[in-house]
Amino acid sequence: MTHASGVTVSGSPSAEILLDETVAVWRRHWVSLAVLGAAAAPPAIAIALLAYPFFGTGVTDARDLVPLALVAAVGGIWYAIVDAATMIAARDARRGGAIDRARALRDAWSCGAGIVLTSVVKLSCMVVPAVAIAGAIALAAVALIGARATIPAVIVALPAGLFVAAYASCRLFALPATVLFDRLSSRAAISRALALSRGNAWRIALAYAPIGIAYWVLCGAAGVVLMLAIHSARVALAANAAVQVMLLPLLSVLATGLYDELRDAIAALDVSPRRSGG
């Protein structure tokens, strides 16, 4: 990997080893990790239930969106805290210790402001450029070719937007960890996260890809089974939202291992990114 200073750091994490470690941690501690994931399920269920009336019907009154927006904001904050607690638990498990869920939640809550702020920054860096680029591609195609280009433009623009979002996610994957484990300020955490992922975006993407694909396959399968088993589409949607949240600790375990490996690789050469106030 290439450090921000331009130094090439050997010993970049192997995606295969990281995946093996992630699966091993999940198999040994899946109950504790699933419990932490379940702690984030109630807001996800509430969001699904509140959003259901808008699917296929449109919004007739903007005021109908207020409860959904409030629950989404509170749920997002709570999920960021639970995800941070899961990363703390994952680090304990990777080091051979026992998982103390209550302590993990307390430690994550103590960093709550930084966790929430950096989560907002990460989400903004993923969504805003992706939407802007995808929208620009689609609008340019329609303007140059005409209305008949709408569908092809969307087909091209959607992958472009997803690529930009994925790249931003890989570059900033370490944001929660830098706040949690290094106790950095928000601005310093962003600098450190970018330094850790510099030159490693593709390796990070390759590490995330198998778990990410498996996650969406499991969620999709769960959604199909729930829709077949539960006659109420609203209840099935809420149940699937809970399943998705409970499986997310898989990604948290992987992120923790990846962060530790990258940080150790830099520390081995004593080229650690500087802490900057902010």
ABEGO torsion letter per residue (X at the ends): XBBAAGBBBBGBBBAAAAAAAAAAAAAAAAAAAAAAAAAAAAAAAAAAAAAAAABGAEBABAAAAAAAAAAAAAAAAAAAAAAAAAAAAAAAAAAGBBBBAAAAAAAAAAAAAAAAAAAAAAAAAAAAAAAAAAAAAAAAAAAAAEAAAAAAAAAAAAAAAAAAAAAAAAAAAAAAAAAAAAGBBAAAAAAAAAAAABGAAAAAAAAAAAAAAAAAAAAAAAAAAAAAABABAAAAAAAAAAAAAAAAAAAAAAAAAAAAAAAAAAAAAGABBBBBBX
